[in-house]
Every structure is written in C-alpha cells, then in structure tokens.
C-alpha cells in the first residue's frame, strides 16, 4: 500500500489550522478581534439603550399602539434599504480595497443619499397607508419616514466611514451618544406628553433624529476627513444591486410584522415584534463579528472564492460559539419576557423558544453570502436574498392564522435555514469552478511545454 506523504502532510496542516486553539489564537491576536470587541460594545450599548427606550415606549403605549408603531416602522424599513442607493456597502468596498478613497467614497455616499431619500419619503407616505389599519394616523407615517429614510441614514454613513478605515471607536462614540439622547427624549415624552400613543412619540423621535444627523455632518470634517466631491457615478448600478440585497434582507426581517397584523391582528404583531427585538439583542456578538469582518472579505476576495472561503471557515467556529451564547441567553430570558413587559405580552415566551437558534443560523447564512459578494458576484447574492421575503411570507400565510406569533417564529427560522443551505451551495459551485479553471490552466501549460521540450 502506498501513502501520499504530501497529502498526509497537507491534511495535518489543515487540521492544525482548523483546531479551536489555533483559531482562537489567530482571531484573538488579530486586528479583527479588536474591532469586533469594540463593535460588540457599540452594538451592545445601542441595543441596551434601545431596550430602555423599548421598555419605556412599549409599556406606556400598550401592545396595540406598539403594534401600530412596529408595523409602520417595519414597512418604512423596506424604503430605507434603497435610501442612499447602497451607499454604505459601496463605501466599504471602495475603502476596503483602497484606504485613501475614503473622501471620495464618503462624498458619493452622501450625494446618493441626498438624491434617493426625498422621493422615497414621498413614496412611503403615499403607499404605506394602504397597507396598514385605517386607525393609524398618516402623520405617524410621515414623521417616521423622515426620521428613518432620511436623517438616520446620515448617521449610518458617518459611522460606516469610521469602521471602513479601522476606527471603530468613532462608531462606538456615535452610537452611545445618540442612543443616550434618545433615552432622554423618551423620558421627556413620558413626563411632558399629554397622550402616550404612537403619534406623540413620533414627534420626539423626529427631533432626536434631526439632531443626530446635524451633529454627524458637523463631526466629519473635524475628526475624519473632508469629502472629495468627485462623485463616482459609475457606482450607481452596483449601488442598486447592494440596495436590492439590503431590501430583500430587510423585507425578510420586517414584512412579517405587517403580514402578521394582516393575517391575525396588531396584538399578535406586537408580541412577535417584542420577541424579535430580544433575539436581536442576544445576537449582538455575532452581528459585531460579521460587521467587523465585512471589509476584510472585500480585501481577500480579489484573490478568488477560495481565499474568501478560508476567511469564512476561520471565523465559523468562533462565530458559532458566540451564537450559542446568544441562543442560551434567549432561552434564559424567554420565561421572563411577559413578566417584564406586562400581561398583554403573554405568548412572547413561546416565540422566543423557537427563535433561539437564529444567531447561529444567521451566522452560517451571512458568511456564505459574504463569500459570494466579496468576489464580485453581486447578482448571485441578490438572487439568493430576493428569495427570502417570498418564502417567509408564504410560510407565514400557512402558519400565522392558526399559530399566531409562534407560527411567525417558525417561518422565520425555516426561511433562514433554507437560504443558508442555498448560500453554501452557491459557494460550493464557485469553488468547484475555480478548481476546474486552475486544473485547465495547469493542463494547458503542460501542453505548451511538451512541444518545447521536444
């Protein structure tokens, strides 16, 4: 029996590289780990502050008014996906490949936002009232649209600039500062508003969003750089692809709430919205890891899918460990949710038990899709993500009428599992094509060398 010593050596090398100890050392000793730690703190602070706001707002409004607010916000989030025309991801891609491109990338992002946000706000105000209950005032739609589609995107672009150049502390300070101001606004709303409903809260929400946008624009030239107004108009097409991807992801995460409201009622939509916010809080470490590694995927993606796949595999064990911690936290918090939120939220605990695996499933799905986009296959990722909302809506249509918020939770988990499988199937095909291409090139080289040798 003959043994391939070279293959055995390569296998041992791969096993050592994939060992948990080696992975932990390589991640913890890297710039990525430092960035992930800071972004984790930033996201944790943001969600902690949001939970405080959520506790103030949700308990003061009650499940019905909060359901109305959550439904409007969910529908507006879809329009937010096209606000900026993929500006954040265009910025990450350009700066990830050339750090000195930040001034031009920032200017392009702000111009794309200025051109896309106003018509989207008008479109949202016109269309959303047809998709919600007639009792929801149109002014609520207007104020949340201006805040989320326009003003909040400015803050997001500035925070993305800090992250793109490896300065996550800027993101941290922006997040904590503006989150704290929102908590102050919620406290003022409780103490000064005559009616504690969704519309009255939208006044305060709009004011805080305007302050955040103005301060963000003021900070850019002083602590980051001055924009270079040579706009990269040729990025418009890729920006549309990025916007479509964000829209499909957003539609998957948000359209289930208005669908639930339509198939059941606002009370059920409020229960599910509360459960998903708790799950988002538990998934902070996974989200921070993915956010921190996103620019790195573009850096290694220029070498082909195999380099991106190596990065994803390197991150996978550590990410799954973070996801398992998040899942455990969800299971731990599930029985406490109705006691903290109030009797109108009874039933949230069952949805939370079902949603517990989401941090791990989301990690696997996102890593696969990041490999695809890092090598320039934006169309493939767009197609994969565009399939998410229809699948989710179809599953909700079957499950929500008879199972309510529990059925929506089942639909959410099932949809992510399906897309995760599809994403890694695409990666497998890309890797197989790269291997075949490399083999063909080698054979072609041998064919050229043989006549020369003769």
N, C-alpha and C positions, 0 to 999 in steps of 0.2 A: 504493500500500500504506500502511495506517495503522498507526502504532505506538502502543501504550498506554504513554505515558510513565510513568504512575503505577505500572503493573505492573512495568515495567523497573526503576524506582527501588526498588520493594519487593524485587525479585529480587536486585539488587545489595546491598541492605541485609542480606538473609538470607545471601548468600554471604560478606559480610564478617563477619557474626556467627558463621557456622559455620567460619570459617577456623581452622586449627590454632593460629596465633599468637594470634588473638583469644580462642579457647577457653582456651589455656594461661594468658594473662594474667588472664582472668576467674576461672579456678579457683584459680590460684596466689595471686592477690591477695585471696581471699575467706576468710571465717571457716571455710568448709567445708574448704579446703585445710589450714588449721592443725589443725583437728580430725582430718582424715584422716591427717595426718602423725603425730599423737600416737597415734591408734588403731592405725596401722600399726606403730609401735614397740611398742605394748602387745601386739598380736597376734603380732608377730614374737618378742617376748620370751617370750610364753606358749608359742608353738609351739617355740621354741628349747629352752625348759625341758622341754616335753613330749617333744621328740626325745631329750633327755638321759635323761629317765625311760624313754622307749621303748627306747633303746639298752641301758639297764641291765636293764629288766624283760624285754624280748623275748629278748635274748641269754642271760640267766640261765635263763629258763623253757624256751626252745626253741620251735619253731614249733607243736608240738601243744598245749602248755599255753597259749601265747599265743593260739592259735586258739580255745581254750575261753574264755579271758578276753574276747577280742574278740567272740565270739558272744553271751555273756551281756550284755556292755556294750551291744551293738547292740540287743538285744531290750529292754533296760531303757530305752534312749534313747527308744523309742516311748512308754513310760509317762511319761517326763519331759516330753514335749510337752504333756500335759494337767496336769502339776503347776504350780499357780499359775493355771490356767484362763486362759491368755493374758495373764497379769499384766504381762509385760514390754512387750508391744505396746500394751496398754491404757494403760500408763504413758506410753509415747512419744506416743501420740495425744493424750492429755489435756494433757500438759505442752507438747507441740508447738504446741497451739492456745492455751494459756494458761499461761505460765510459773509463775504464782502457785499453780497447782493441784498443785504437787509434793507438799506434805504429805499431802493427801487421796489423791492417786494412789498414793503410797508405802504408806499405810496399807491401802488397798484391795488392793494387790498382795500385801502380807504376809498379810492375812486370807484372801484367795483361796488362797494357798499353804497356810496352816495347815489350811484345810478340805479341800483336794483331795489333798495329799500322802499323809497316812496311809492312806486307802483304796486309793490307787494302789500303795503299797508292798505292802500285803497282797495285792492282785490280782496284782502281778508275782511275788511269792513263790509264789503258788498256781499260776499259769498257765505261767510260763516253764519249769519242769522238764519239762513235757510236750512242749516244742518243742526241747529240747537233748538231747545224748547223755547216757545214764544214768550215765556215769562222772564227770560234772560234779557236785560236791557242792552241796547246796541252801544251805549256809551262804554259799557264794560269791555266790549269787543274792541272799540276804538282805542281806549287807553292802554289795554294790554298789548294791542298790536303795535302802537308807537313805542312802547317800552321794550318789547322783546324783539320785534323785527328790525327796529332802527337803533335805539340807544344802547341796548345790551350788547349788540354786535361790535360796537366801538371798543368797549371794554375788553371783549374777547380777542379782538385783533391785537390790541396792545399787549395783553397777557401772552398771546402766542408769539409775539416778537421777542419777549424775554426768554421764553422757552426755546425758541429756534436757535438762539445764539448761546445756549448753555448758561443762562442766568435765571434759574427757576426761583431764586429769592424774590425777584421782581414780581413773578406770578403770585408768590405767597403773600407779599405785602398788599398787592391789589385785591386779592381775594379776601383777606382778613379785614382790610379797611372798609371795603364796600359792604361786606357781609355785616359788619358791626353797625354800619349806618342803617342798613335795612332793619336790623333788630330794633334800633332806636325808633325808626319810623313805625314799626309795628306797635311798640309801646305807646307812642304818641297817638296812634289810631285808636287803641283801646281806651285811652284816657280822654281823648278830645272828640272823637266821632260820636254823633248822636245816634246813628244806626250802624250796627256791626254786621254789615252784609257784604257781598262780593263787590258791589259797585263802590261803596265807600272806601274799601281797601284799595281799589284800583287808583284812586286819586293819589294816595300816599306812595303807592308803588311807582307811578309815573314820575313823581317828583324825585324820588331817590334814583331812579334810572337816569334821569337827566343830569343829576349831579355827578353820577359815576362816569358818564360819557364825557362831560366837560373836563373833569379832573384828569381822565385818561389822556385826552388830547393835550392837556397842559403839561403832563409829565413826559411825553415822548421826546420833544427836542431837548429837554433839560437833562434827562437821565439815560437816554438811549441813543438816538441819533435824529438828525433832520431828514425828513423824507426826500427822496430823489424823484421828482415828478415826471421822469421819463417813463411813462406808463407802458407796461408790457401787454399791449392789446392782443398780441398773438396768443396769450394765455386764456383768452375768453372761451375758446372751445373746451380746453381741458378743465377750466373752471366750471363749465356746465356739467361735465362728467362728475366732477367732485361734488357739485351741488346735488346731482341726482342720487349719488351714493348716500349723502347725508340725509336727503329727503326720504329715501327708502328705509334707512335706519330709524329715522325719526318717526316715520309713518308706522313702522312696526312697534315702536315703543310708545306711541301716543294715540294712534287711531283706535286702539282697542277700547279706550275710555269712552269716547263718543259712541262707538259701536255698542258698548255695554249699556250706555244710557238709552240708546235706541231700542235695543233688544230686551232690556229689563227696565231700569229706572235710574234716577240720579242718585238714590241711596246706594244702590249696588255699585255705581261708578265711583262714588266716594269711598266705599270700602276697598275697592281694588286700587284706587289711586293712593290711598294710605299705605297699603301693603307694598306697592312698587317703590314708594319713597323709602321705606325701611330697607328694602332689598338694595336700593341704590347706595344707601349709607353703608351697608355691610360690604359692598363691592368696591369701596374706595381704594384699597391697596392694589387690586387687580387693575382698576382703571388708571391708577397712577403709573403702574408698570407699563401698560400699553401706551399711555400718553408719552412717557419718557423715552420709550424705545422707538417711537414712530419716525422721528427724524433719522435715527440710526438705520432703519430699514431702507430709506432712500440712499443713504451713503453706501451700503453694501450691495444694494440692488443693481447697481451699474455693472456688477460682475456676473449677474445672472441669477436664476432662481435657486441654484444650489447654495450660494452664499447667503441668500435671504432665509432659506430653509434651515441652514446651520444656526443662524441667529435665533430663529423661532424655537428650534429644538433646545438650544441653550437656555432660553427663557422659560420653556414649558414646565419643567419640574418645580422651579421656584414659584412660578405663577399659579400652578395647581395647589401648591401649599398655601399660598395666600387666599386662593378661592375656597379652600377647605375651611380655613379660619372664618371667612365670611359666612359660609354655609352654617357653621356651628353657631355663630352669633345670631343668625336669623332664627334658627331652631330655638335658641335660648330666649330670644325676645318675643317669639310668637305668642306664647300664652299671656304675656304682659300687655300686649298692644291694646286690647279692649279696655283694660283697667286704666291705662294711662290716657287714652283718647276719649273714653266715655262710652256709655251704654249704646249709643247709636252706631258704634263701630264694631259691635259683636258680629263675628263672622270673618274678621280680618285674619284671625289666627290660622284658620284652615288654609286660606290662600297663601299665607307665609310659609307654612309647612311644605306646600307644593313648590313654591318659588325658591326654596333654599338652594338647590343645585345651580341656580343661574350664574353666580360668579364664576364657577369652574367652566360651565358650558360656554359662557360668553368669552372667556379667555381663549379656549380652543378655536372657536369660530373666528375671533378677531385676528389671532396670529395667522391663521390660514389666509384670510383676506388681505392682511398686510403684506404677506409674501407676494400675492398676486399683483397688488398695486405698486409695490416697490420696483418691479421690473418693467413698469410702463404699461401693464395690461389693465388699464383703467376700464375698458369696455367689459372685460370678463367680470371684474369686481362689481361693476354697475349692474350687470345682468343678474348676478347672484343675489345682490341686495334688493333689486327690484322685485324679486320673487317673495321676499319676506312679508310685506303687508298683505298681498292677496291670500297667501297661505294662512296667515294669522286671522284675517277676517273670516275666511271660510271655516276655520276651526272654531272661532267664536260663534259663528252662526249656528253651528251644530251643538256647541256645549253651553253657551251662556243662558239660553232660555230655560233650560232645565236645571242648571247647576250654578247660575249666577257668577259671583266673583271667583268661586272655585273653578268653574269651567274656563273663565278667562285666564286664570293662572296655568291651568293645564295646557291651554292653547299656546301661551307664551313660551313655556318650556319646550313643548313639542316643536314649535317653529324654529327655535334656536338650534335644537339638535339636528333638524333637517338641513339647515343652512350650514352648520359646522361640517357635516358629512360632505355636502356639496363643495365647500371651500377646499377641503383637503383632497377631495377627488380631483379638483382642478389643479392643485399643486402637484399631485402625483403625475398627471398628464404632462405638465410643464417640465418636470424633472426628467420624465422618460424621453421627451422630445430633445431636451438638452443633451442627454446621454447619447441618443441616436445621432444627433448632429455632430457631437465630438467624435464618435466612432467613425462616422462617414468621413470626417476631416482627416482622421488618422489613416484610414484606408486609402484615401485619395493621395496623401503624402507618400505612403508606401508605393503606390502605383507610379508616382512620378520618379521616385528614387530608383526603382528597379531598372528601367531602361538606361538611366545614367550609369548604374553600376555595370551594366553590360558593355 
